[in-house]
Amino acid sequence: MNPSKVFFLTVFVFFLSLLLSSFFFYPHFLFPPYLVLVAFVFIYNIIENHRNLDGLFTAVLAGFFVDIFSSGMPVGFYMLLFFIFAYLIKLMQKKYVGISVFS
């Protein structure tokens, strides 16, 4: 994994999660703010080649920031949940689809 890509993903996911936790509160909107990060992880894993592990890193990173900026669940719950979600996407791509946008 390219260090500049890691830096960009870390900064992007951090600011996205910070924006979601500070401006978009759950009672004022129809969906919880972390669903935007779930959608980002889903789209990132779909467009990526199933052999790359960048999507798994992105999922763990997004789960980490959701854990840090939210309350109610033990630390590591969302990180594990996002990782399993990304892993299942990679598994489905490998077994059934085998096509990625950026090969």
C-alpha positions, 0 to 999 in steps of 0.5 A: 500500500502506498504511504501517500494513499494511506495518508489521504485515506486516513485524513479523508475518513477522519474529517468525514467522521468528524463532520458526521459526528459534529454536524449531523446528529441522529435525531435531526436526520432520518438515518444514523451518520455512520451509515455514510461511512458504511456507504463509503466503505461499500463503494470503495470495496466495490470499485477496488480489485478484490486482491488489494487489501486497501478496502479492508484497511479503509473499513478498519479505519472507518470503524475505528473513527466511528468507535472513537466518535460514538458512544454506547458500544464497546471500543472495537465493535464497529471496527470489527463490524466494518472489517467483516462487512468489507471482507464479505464484499471481497469474498463475494467479488472473488467468488461470484463477480471477479470484476472490478472497475479499477483492475 
